[in-house]
Amino acid sequence: MTSKAARPVAGRPWEGDVAAGVAAWAGHDLAAEGRAAPERGRSSAAPADPMADGPDADPEAVARKILLDQLTGQARSRAELRTKLDRRGVPEEISEQLLDRFTEVGLIDDEAFARAWVESRQASRGLAPRALAQELRRKGVSDEVAREAVAEVDQEAQEAAARALVRRRLRSLQRVDATTATRRLVGMLARKGYSSGLALAVVRSELAQSADEDDLLT
């Protein structure tokens, strides 16, 4: 059984096609930005490059361009984007206004980001909910959102992922004794975030099955 983490969210352009969603919204919004330029003392015939350096650079246009660049190709958490803006020296007031705007139109969505992250990392790395939650928190996702996302990885999906990890690792442990193999395999699963109880049960089961298969071959 696979994780239930992936559920498409209507109106979230980055979940289906990040580049298309960002480009579509950016084309409209940046066009509006260009039309608003004369109100800021700029010539409408020659809008300034929003990434240009120098004292005349518009902080809001710079921030908008940073966000669009960051979101093209992959989703990011709001905290990650805020950090990026801070590092580029964008004033906090402008950062928060734009982050709110991007959230309103669905280009920033921490809940959808967390679900997609959990599905990807659980499938590719076999991580258990505890490790997935830690990664999400490092991404700046709130504890509540992280808990909701990892809760969708059911027990069967966890056990299946743990078994797959053990089976792959067993190939390199054929020459060690059962005690050593057990210790190493349980340690590996612990590092992936699995509870000691589940890890030990899976390891013992897989070792027993491996031993039975070896007996059949001899």
Secondary structure, 3 states (H helix, E strand, C coil): CCCCCCCCCCCCHHHHHHHHHHHHHHHHHHHHHHHHHHHHCCCCCCCCCCCCCCCCCCHHHHHHHHHHHHHCCCCCCHHHHHHHHHHCCCCHHHHHHHHHHHHHCCCCCHHHHHHHHHHHHHHHHCCCHHHHHHHHHHCCCCHHHHHHHHCCCCHHHHHHHHHHHHHHHHCCCCCCCHHHHHHHHHHHHHHCCCCHHHHHHHHHHHHHHHHHHHHHHC
